[in-house]
Amino acid sequence: MSTDTTPGTEATNGSRLRCTECGSEAIATRANGSSLACCGTPLEVIFAA
């Protein structure tokens, strides 16, 4: 189990994420504790499945 506390790691399968810089969105299809980022900033979880 990952102990990474970097923002973005709380995403679970089916979570919707958004970049606060450019507005791009992504859906997590295989969450494994990795930190997801876009435009040099962590993605924000906007919907947790």
Residue pairs with C-beta under 8 A, 6 or more apart in sequence:
1 33
2 9
2 32
2 33
4 33
4 34
4 35
6 35
6 42
7 35
7 42
7 44
8 17
8 35
8 36
8 37
8 42
8 43
8 44
8 45
9 33
9 34
9 35
10 45
10 48
11 17
11 28
11 31
11 36
11 43
11 45
11 48
12 28
12 31
12 48
12 49
13 28
13 29
13 30
13 31
13 49
14 27
14 28
14 29
14 49
15 27
15 28
15 31
15 45
15 47
15 48
15 49
16 25
16 26
16 27
16 45
16 46
16 47
17 25
17 26
17 27
17 28
17 36
17 43
17 44
17 45
17 46
18 24
18 25
18 26
18 43
18 44
18 46
19 25
19 38
19 39
19 41
19 43
19 44
20 41
20 44
21 38
21 39
21 40
21 41
22 38
22 39
24 38
25 46
26 36
26 38
26 43
28 36
35 42
36 42
36 43
37 43
